[in-house]
Amino acid sequence: MHARIAPHFARREPRARALAYLRGLLGPIERKNGWQLAEYVGDPTPDGIQRLLATYEWDADAVRDDLRAYVVEHLGDPQAVLVVDETGFLKKGTKSVGVQRQYSGTAGRIENCQIGVFLAYVSLRGHAFVDRELYLPQEWAEDSARRRDAGVPAEVPFRTKPQIARVMLERAFAHHIPARWVTADEVYGNDRALRLWLEQRRIPYVLACKRTERVWVLTARGPAQIAVATLAAHVPANRWHLLSAGAGAKGPRVYEWARVPLRPVGEPGTGSWLLVRRSLTEPTDLAYYVCWGPAATPLRELVRVAGVRWAIEEAFAQAKGDVGLDQYEVRRWTGWYRHITLALLAHAYLTVVRAQTRSDSGQKGGRGRAQPHRAKP
């Protein structure tokens, strides 16, 4: 892996530092911060680690492109799903780039934190990240002094999280990433501009939305906008189907599912639906998804894609717990991107090793690829 990214480091010292940093992120260190990483690689001080993240000349975006290529090379699948989500990085003070009091899904409340928006690649072989962007709040984007102190490039504008998602998706598809679907939570599903952009590019999606999101349907009086919760309330009893959204920590995640056709949009041969998920134990607990894709898409496929979204939560937990994604001690723009990119590279390496181990185990058992678990009759 280091040989893959080595050409982006013009000099020997930063090239060696990058290898040491990756080894440290993968090593048995309690905290992947400057002092402990330095101690692990045999440095008396964290100065070398800090130079790698702050002053050496190398392009984190070029390494990100290698990360994407590495993930596709080892996990690529035409049926894969691209998942967008954000995660919070709790911080103290006001100096760290992009930090402010804002809602963090990681903490489940408003905290002083940075927010990163990430794009993950999920296939049957495994899931890993292929892109990342720091969310720069409008208050930061409009404050020239704070931007200068934090090293934010002049060309970086304020973007909403859905706009950041679009930038990352554009990059992924520009490089012909093999993926069939895009999925994300309500932050992105409620953004009609993002949905329209995906439809115009014929990229199928299953995006969660709020119960108050209004969608176009055909009624007896013609086209009308109706809240998704209202549509769900009128689904006939025989239109609900018991389906699994994939395996969870406690077994298959089984719910009742229904879909409602929406007003036809786009080219012939495409379909648009509202997908509704209902809890078996609490029938009033509903989740809603706006969907667009090939007209012949079966309900089971929409359910599969909706369930895939949870893979990114697992990936965040792994990246934070295994390779210190959130354990950085940098304040400036360049440092954030360099640490995050190298951490995602380390996480992708672990993901690929796990996938190869599973494959080798299956082959040794004489069964080829590991077979899915089947319940006993």
N, C-alpha and C positions, 0 to 999 in steps of 0.2 A: 504494500500500500504506500509506503514512504517513497519507493522508487517511482510510483505513479505521479506523486505531487512534487518530487524533488526538482524538476525543471523550473518550477515557479520561484525558486530561491537561487538567486544569481551567485551568492557567495557560499563558501563551505560552512562557515560558522552558523548562520541562520538555518541552513539545511540540516545540520546536525542537531541544532536546538529543536527544530520541528519534530525530528525523530524522537528525541528525548522527551519532548512534551507529550507526544502520543503514547509513548511507553508509560509515562507517569499517569496519564489519564486512565490507562488500562491496568495500572498496577494496584496492589492492595494497600492503598492509602486511605486513611479515614476521611480527610478533607483534601480535595484537589486544589488547594490554594498555592500561592507563590512559594511560601516557605517550605511546605511539605513536599511539593513537587521538586524544589531545588534539592532538598535533603535526599529524596528518593533517587535522583539522577547523579548525586555526588557533588553538588555545588555547595560552597560554603555560605552563599547568600542567594537571594532570589533575583539578583540583578540580571542574569542571563535570561531567565524566564520573562522578566519584565521587558527586556529589549525585544524579545521575540514578539510580544503582544503590542509593543508601542512604537519602536523606532526602526527596526530592521525593515528593509524594502522587500515586500512581497505582497501579492494580490490575493486577498481572501476570496474574492469572487471567482478567480481562476481555480482555486482549490475547491470551491463549491461546485463548479462545473465537473471537476474530476469526481467529486462525491456522487453527483447524480449519475455519471457514467458508470461508476463502480456499482452502485445499487442496481441499475438496470441490467448490467452485465451478469450479476449473480442472482437477482430476484425477479428479473423481467418476465412479464406475462401479459399477453394482449387483453386478458380479462381483469387486469389489476384496477384498483381504485385509488385515485388521488384524494387525500383527506386534508382539509384545511382546518387549523385550530390555533388558538393562542394559549400561551401560558405566562404566568407572572413570575417575576424575580423580586423578592422582597429586598428592599434597600433602606438604609438610613440616610438622612440628610437630603440635600437638594442638588448636589453636584453631579451625580451619576447621570449620564446622558439619557434623556427621556423619562426620568423619574418624576413622579408626582403621585398625589393621592388619587387612586383610581380603582375601579373594581378589578379584582383578581379572582378568576375562577379557581386558581390554585388554593387561595386562602378562603374563598367563598364569601368574601366581604370586601369593602373598600379598604385598601392598604396603601402605604407609601411603597411604590414598586415600579419596575419597568415591565413592559409587556412586549413579548416577542411573538410574531405571527409565523407559523411554520407550515410547511407542506410535506406530507408524508406519503410514501409509496407503499401500498398494501397489496400483496399477492399471496397466493397459496404457499409460497416458499418462505415468506416472512415479511416484516414491515420495518422500514427505516426512513429517515428524513432525507429529502432531496433539496430543500431550500429553506431559507430563513430571512426574516426582515425584522428590524426593530421598529416598533410603533413609536412615532414621534408625535406626542400630543400637540394640538394646535398652539397651546401656550408656549411650548418650546419652539415650534416652527416659526413663530412670529417674534421671537426674542433673539435679536442678532447677537447680543453680548453672550447669552448662554450658549448659543450655537457655536460661537467662536471659541469659547473656553472649552467646550466639549468636543471640538473638532468635527462638527457636523458639516459635511460638504455643502457648498453654496447651492448646488443644483438639487439638493434633496428638498422636496416640498412637503407640505402637510398632506397626508393621505389617510382616509378612513381605513379601518381594517379590511372591509370588503375590497377597497381599491388596492390595498397591498396584496390581497389574495389574487386579484386579477393580474397584477404584475408577475407574481410567481408562476401562475398558471400559464401566462403568455410565454415565459421563459421555458417552462417544461415542454409545452407543445411545439414551440419553435425548434426544440432539439429532438422532436419526434419521439417523445417518451411513450412507450407502449402502455396505454391505460384506456379503459373503456368508459369509466364513470368518474364523476367528481361528487364528493359529499362533504358536508360541513354542518355546524350547528346553527342556531337561530341568528347569531350575529350576522352571518352571511346569507342565510336563507331569506331573511326579511329584506334584503337589498335587491330591489327589482332590477336595478341597472346591471348587477352581476348576473342575475338569471337571464336577462335579455342578451347579454354579451355571450354567455355560454350557448344559448339557443342559436344565435346568429352564426356561431362557429361550429354548430352541430356537435356540441359536446354534451352528452347525456349527464343528468345530475339527479341527485336525491338530497334535498337540502331541508333541514329542520326549520320550522317557522313557529312564531307565536300563535296562540289561539285567536288573537285579534287580527291576524293578517288577512286581508281581503283579496280574494281571487275572482277571476272572471269565470262565470258558468252560463250555460244556456238554460233559460227558464221559459215557461209558457208565454211570458211577456217579452221574451227576447233576452239578449245578453245583459247580465247584471253582475255587480260586485257583491260578494257575500263573504262574511267572516268564516274562516275555516271551521271554527267551533260550531257554528250554525249548521254548516254542511254535515259535519260529523254527527250531529244530533239527529239527523234524519236518515241515517244509513239503516236500511232494513236489517232485521235480525239475521236473515239468511245470507247476507253479504259479508259477514264476519268469518274469518278463517283462522284456524289455529296453526301458527307457523313459528319455527325457531329462527331467531335473528343471529344464530351462531353460538358457539360454545362460550360459556362464562366460567368464572371461578368455581361456581357451584353446579355446573352442568349446563345443558342447553338453555338459552334465554328464550323461553316460549311466551308468546303473547297472542292476543287476538288482533288480526289485521284486516283492514278494509281499504278499498280505494274508490275514489269518486272521479269520474271523468270531468275535466275542466274544459273551458271553451277552446276549440281547436285553434292552435297557433302554429306558425312555422310552415314548413313545406309538407306536402303530402307524404304519408308514410311515417309521420311522427305523431306522438301522443303526449298529452299533458294531464297529470292527475294530482289529486290530493291523496296522500297515503296517511292512514290513521292507525296508531298503535294503541291498544287498550290492555291494561293490566288484568291478569286473571284474578288476582286477590282484591284489587280495588278498581272496580269497573269505572269509577269516575276519574281515574288517573289516565289521561290521554296524552299522546304526543302526536305532533302533526308534521308532515313533510310535503313540500311542493316538489313535483317530479316532472321531468321531461326526458323523452328518449324515443327509441323506435316504437312504432305503434303496436307491434306484436310483443312487446316486453311483458312477460308473465308477472303476476303479483309476487311470486316467490323470488324473482330476481330483484325487484324493488326492495323487498324485505332484506335480502342478503346485503345489498349496498347500504341500506340504513344501519344494519348491524355492524358493518365494517368500520363505521366511524369511531367506535370505541377502541379500535386498535391504536389510535394515536395517543389515547390516554395511557395505555400500557407503554407505548414508546417513550412518552415523557417521563414516566416513572422509572423506566430502565435507564434513560439517558441521565437523569438526575442522580439516581442511586448508584449506577455502575461507573459512569465516566465524568461525574461532576459538572454536568451541564450548567447548574445554577450556583456553582461554588467559586466563581471568578471574583477577582478583586481588581477590576478595572473600572474607570469612570468615563473614558472617552469612546467616541464612536468606533474608531479603528480597533481598539482593544476588544470591545464587545464582539464585533464581527469575527475577529481572529480567534478568540477563545471559542465562541459558539460553533464556528465552522470546524475547528479541529475536534471539538467534542462530538459533533455529529458524525465526523469521519470515524472516530473511535467507536461510537455506537454502531455505525453501519458495519464495521469490521466484526464486532461481536455478533451482530445479527447474522452475518454471512457464515461465520464459524458455526453458530448454532444450526443454521439451515444445512450446512454440509455434514455436520455430525448426525443430524436426524436422517439425512439421505444415506450416509454410510451405514448407519445402524440398520436401516431397512434393507439395504442390499446384503448385509451380512446375514440377515435372517431369511434370505432367499425370496423376498417379496418385492424387490425393487423399491420404489418410493414407499415411504411409510403410509400405511392404510388408515383411513379415518376410523374412529371408534364406533362400533355398532352395539347397540343395546341388546342384551340377551332376550330371546322371545319369551 
